[in-house]
Amino acid sequence: MSDTYSEYVRRRAPWRRAFDHARDPFTARNALGLPDVVPATIKTTPLSVAQLPPALGNGGMRAFVTDSNTVTFHATVVGGGSNAVGVICNGTVWYVG
């Protein structure tokens, strides 16, 4: 049998059929047919810059800090200020994002 991957998943996962009829054509779907973007909010615990884990090896992590000295997008975050910003780690540094 030469199914495409999506046909294989559909055949092997009957529960997926419920999602087939409720598809939003503007929402990206993953291999299981579930939305890659879920309309929800995420609450993170505010941290100080000093509480962030080391940047080295933690690429892809996100956090929310309350004592950034800058609000400039993509600037390296340094504590000591009074700005609350979201930050992202690229594996080398934490930056505003």
N, C-alpha and C positions, 0 to 999 in steps of 0.2 A: 504494500500500500504506500503511495507516495503523497502523503498529506503535507501541506505547508505547516509550519510550526503553529500558526494560529488555528488551523483546522484541527490539528492534533490536540491542542489545549481545549478547544471547544468540545471535541468528542470525548475527551477524558475527564472533563469537569462539567457535569450537567448543571451544577448550581450556577454556572456562568451564564446560562440562558436568560436568567432574570435580568442580567445587566445588558444583554443584547437589545432588549426592547426599550430600555431606558437610556440609550446612548445619547449623549450630547455631542453633536458633530464638531463642536468647537473645543472640546476637552481632550487633551492627549490621553492615550490609554497605554498601559503597560502590557506585558505579554499575557497577563491573566484577564485583561479586559477591564481592569479597575482603573479609575482615574489616577493619573500621575499628579494632578493638582487637586487637592481636596479643599473645598471652601470652609476653612476653619481658622481659628486663631490659636496661637501657641503662646503660653505664658512662661517666661523664663525668670529665674531668680536674679535680681539685680546684683552685680558684683562690683567691687572696686577693681581697678586695673591690677593692683598687687595680688588680688585673689585669682586672677586668670592663671590657668595652667601654662607651663612653658610652651612657647610656640613651636619649638623644634619637635617635629614628628606628629604634630596635632593639626595638620592641614585639613581644612574643611569644617573645623569647629566654628560655631557661632556663639556669641554671648551678648549680654547687655551690661554695660558699665555705667556707673553714675558719677565718676570723677575724672572724665576725660578732659584734657586741656585744649582740645580742638573739636570742631564739628565738621571740619573739611573732609569731604569724601575721599577715601583711599589714603588718608594721611596715617602714618604710624601713630598708634594710640599711646599716650603717656599720661599717667595719673597726675593728680595734684590740682586739677581744675574742678569745675562745677557743672560740666555738661554731661547729660545722659544721652548715650549713643549706642547703637548696635555696632558690634565689632565682629570681624571675620579673621580667622587665622589662615595663612597661606603655607604654613609649615616652617616659616622662617620668622615672621613677625605677625603681631596682631595689628589690624588696621581698621579704620572707621569704614563701615559699610552697611 
